Amino acid sequence: MLSVQGTAEHFANLQPALAAQPQPLAMIAIDAEEGFDWLQPLAATQHNTTCMHQLGDLQSILAAYGSGPTYLLTYPVLRDPDAVRSLRRYHERGACTLGLQLHTWVTPPLEGADTIAASYAGNLSPALEEAKLLALSQEFVRCFGVPPVVFRSGRYGFGAVTAALLEKHGFTVDASIAPRTSFSDENGPDFSGFEFAPFWFGRERRLLEVPLCRSVVGWAGAPGRAMYRRLARPHSAGPWLSLLTRSRAAERITLSPEGNNLDDMRRLVRGLRRRGGTLLPLSFHSSSLAIGQNPYVQTKAELHAFYDRLSGIMAYLADEVGCRFVALEDVPALMQPPAAAIGAAA
């Protein structure tokens, strides 16, 4: 089994990506996936796609801000004819764009994906990871008639050969990095050394990495972020990390209405903007659209609160930050062109 530690080395010719214009860009990335028990994700037969039949309210909210989401589709969603018909209608009207998300435990071939470690695609053998990627891509083409260009590895399971596979099979955007986060306790990837910032990578052609919008921000600035990173190592934090977070000297926040309130998300955006950030991808799971499908939305009240937070952060990005909403697949064309030279070591 491959180790997926030291993740930065998996990206050939890594180069920071800079926006071509100063106006901040926002995008909506939705993990459009089957509902399943998050505590037991490998029970492959125990899932449903109910949440993908609840897109109407979401689409109306996003349309009010001139935004179309990018749905990152798993294999069970692609096998749901009703979900595909709905997505195709939205896509044909220009109301959404579509990409892929690889859940190893429900994507054929199913052998070799029966442990928690194997739920991270980067822990599979290169041949099995590629076989699953191809099965997922072929199903996408069958459903929509065009090849996918945007990808996320489910559970952020980016591994040693993932970048090369994406380059080989025609993808242009990856969204598989979770900055300031380690999954090493499950033998998953360690992204704790990554800051939230887009970058180019690739040996023969350039792909754009658009990470999960997660960062450490706070009044302590760069020293606080450095202290947070030291304290966030496994078995080393004690009470000090909690004190750092509760005082807001340095706190890790994700631009998502799941597990973050509106004030949290605003603080993250302000912190990133002070550091010159211009790319602001908002993300969440489709399972939040149906009651009882994930830990974030268990009651009708929580569903309404989720939509309230979503509407609030959309209004903030549009009205106060002045964001232009764009699709994930369009972001590469809105960045400064990468350096032409390819072939140097990452």
N, C-alpha and C positions, 0 to 999 in steps of 0.2 A: 504494500500500500504506500502511495506517495505521501511524503510530508508536504504540507502547504504552509510551513513557517517561512519567514523571510520573504514575504510576498512581493516586495518591490523588485526583486531580481527576476520575476516572471514576466516583466514587461520589457521587451527589447526596445532600445532607443527611446527611452522615456524622455519626454520634453514638455515643460509647462505649456499650457494652452492659454492664450490671452484673447479676450474679447476684441472684436474689430471696432466696436463703438462703445461709448461710455454708458449708454442706457442699460440699466440692469435687465436681465432676461430671467423670466420665471417659466417653469414647465411643471406639468403634473404627471408623475409616474405612478401608476397603480399596479400593484402586484395582483393581477387578475387570475385568481387561483381557486381551486376546489376548497370547500370547507372541510376541515379535518380537526382531530384532537391535537392541539399544539403540543401537548405533553407526550403524545405518542404518534409522531408524524409518519412512522414507518408502517402503520397499519394500512397498507395500500388499498385494501378493499373498502375501508370505512371512510368514505368521503362522499360529498355531494357538491353540486354546482348551483345550489339555490341562490347564493348571493349574486350570481351573474344574471339573474332574472329581475334584479332590483336596480337597474341602472337609470331609470327615468328621472328620479329626483336629483341624482348626482349630475346627470347631464344638464339639467335645467340650471342648477346652481353654477356650474362651471361656464355654461354659455352666457350667463348674465355678465361675466367678466371677460368675455371674448376668448375663452380658453377651451381648447379641446384636449382631453387627457391622452396619454399614451398608455394603453392597456398592455401589460406584459403577461402573455397568455401561457398557462401551463397545459400539459397534454390533456387532462380530463376536460378542461374548458373547450379545447379544440374538438373534442369528441361529443360535445353537447350541441345537437343541431339547432335548438332554439337559441342558445347563447350565441352561436355563430351567426345565425340570421340577424339577430339584433345588432351585433357588432358590425356586421357587413353594412347594414342600413346606416348606422352612424358614420362609418368610415366613408361610404359613398357620398354622404352629405358633407363631408369635410369636418364632421363634429368630433372625430377622434383619429388617432393613429394607433398602429398595432406593432407589437414586438413579441419577443419570446421570454419566458422564464422557465428554467430547467429545474424541475423537482425530480430528483433521481428516483425516488421510491414509487412514482406513478408513471414513469416514462419508459417505454420498452427500449431495449430488452431489460426485463426486470431482474434477471439474475445479477448477483453481486452488489445489490443495494439494500441489504437487509440488516445493517447496523447503523447506529447513530453517526459514526464517523463517515459511513458511505452516503449519508444524506448530503454531505458536502461533495459536489461533483469533482472537485480537485483531488479528492482522495481515491477516486476510481482509477483503474488502469487507463492509460491514454486511449486504448482501443475502445473500451467500454464508454468512456466519456464522449468520444466522437460518435459512437453508434447511437447514443441517446440524443445527442445534438442533432444528428441527421434525421432520426425518427421524428423529433419535434419539428424540425424545419420542413420536412416533407409533408407533415400533417398541416402545417400552416399554409403551404403552397396549395394543398388540396382544397383548403377552406376558402382562401382568398385570392388565389391565382397569381400571386406575386411572392418573391422571396423575402424573408424577414431581414431587417438590417439593424434592429436594436435588440440587445440581449441583456438579461440579468441571470446570473447563476443563483438559483434558489438557495436561501439561507446564506447568501453571499459566499458561496463555495468556490471561489476562484482558485485555481491550482496552477501547477507548473506548466501545463500544456494548454490551458484554456485560451490564452492570448493567441497562440499559434493557430488553434482550431478556429477561432473567430476570424482571424485574418484569412485563413485558407478558404473558409466557406462564405465569404462575401459580406460579413457584418461591417458596419461603419461606426456604431456606437455601442459601448459597453457601460453598464451601470451596476457593477458587481462589487464595488469597494465600499466598505462600511468604515469610514475613518474613525480613529481613536477607539477602536473596538477590537477585542480579541475573542476568538472562539476556541482558543487552544485547550480549554478544559474539556472539550469534546473532540479533540484532535482536528479541529477546524483551523481556518486561516487566522493569522494575527495581523490585523490592520492598524494596530495601535500606533505605529510609526507614521501613518498617513495623516496628513492634514486634509481638510476639505478643499480641494482645488482640482479643476479639470486638467487633464494632460493628454498629450499625443503618445502613441506607442505603435510599434509594428516594424517588421524587418523589411518587407518588400513594398508595403503601402501603409499609410497612416490611418489608424483608428483613434477615436476620441473616447477617453474615459470620463464619464460624468458620475462622480461618486454620489452615494447617499449624502444628503445635506445634513451632516452631523459634525459638530465641532465643539471645542471647549472655549467658552467666552466668559468674560467677567471683568470686574474693575481692577483686578491685579495684573491684567495685560499679559505680556509674554512670560514674565516670571511666574505668574499664576498658572499659565498653561503648562510650563515646564514642571512645576511642582505637582500639578494634577497628573501628568503623565507618569512621574516617578511613583506617586502614591497609588495609582490605579493598577500597578502590577499585582498579579495574583498573590494573595497571602501577605501583602505588605501594607495595606491601607490603614487598618485600624480605624480609630475615630477621626483621624485627621482629614481623610478624604470627605467624610460627611460634613465636617466643619467648613472645609473649603467650599463645598457646594451650598450649604445652607446660608453661608455668609455672602454668597454670590461673588466671591473673589474669583472663582473658576468653577464653572459647571458645564457638564456635557449636555447639549440639547440637540434634538433632531427636528428638522423642519417637517413636522407631521402632526396632524390632529389626533394621532393615537399616542396617548401617554404624555402629551404636552398640552398645557393650556395656552391661551392666546398670548398672555404676557411672556411666557417662556419663549414662544416662537418669535415674538417681536424682539426680545433681547438677543436671540441668536442672529436675526437678520441685521439688527443694528451693529452687532459686533463684527459680523462678516463685512458689512459695508464700510465700517471704519478701517478694516484691513484691506480695502480695495476690491472686495469680492463683487462680481457682477453676475454670477450665475447662481440661481436660487431654485433648485428642483424640490418641489413639494411632493411627498410620497405617503402612501398608505396602502392598506390591503382591501381588496374587494370584499373580503369577509366582514368588514366593518359595516357593510350596507345591509346586513341581515342579522337579526337578533340571535344571539347565542352561538355565533360561528367563530368568534375569537374572544380573547380575554378583555378586549377593549369595549365591546358592545354586548352586554348581557341582558339589558332591559330596554323597553321602549324609551324610557327617559334618557338612557345612555346613548341611544341612537339619535335622539333629538339634540343632545349635547354635542355629539360628534359633528352633526351638520352645522350646528351653531359655531363650533370652533373652525370648521372648514370655511364657512362663509366669512367669519371674522378675519382669518389670515388672508383669504383671497382679497377682501376689501383693503386690508392693510398694504398688501403687495401692489395692488393696482393704484390706490388713491394716494397713499403716503410715500411709498417707495418709488412709484412711477415705473413699475415693471412693464415690459412688453411680454406677453404670453406667447410662447412658441412651442412647437413639438420637439421632442427629444431628437428625432431623426433629422431635424433642420438645424440643430445647434452647430455641427461641424462647419457649415457654410457661413455661420455668423461669427466664427473665430478668426483670428489672424492666421494666415496659412502657416503650416509647420515648416521647419527647416527642410530643405530639399534633400540633404544628404542622409542616406539611410545605409546602415550597415555597421556603424560603430557599436561598441558594447553599450548596454544600458547603464 
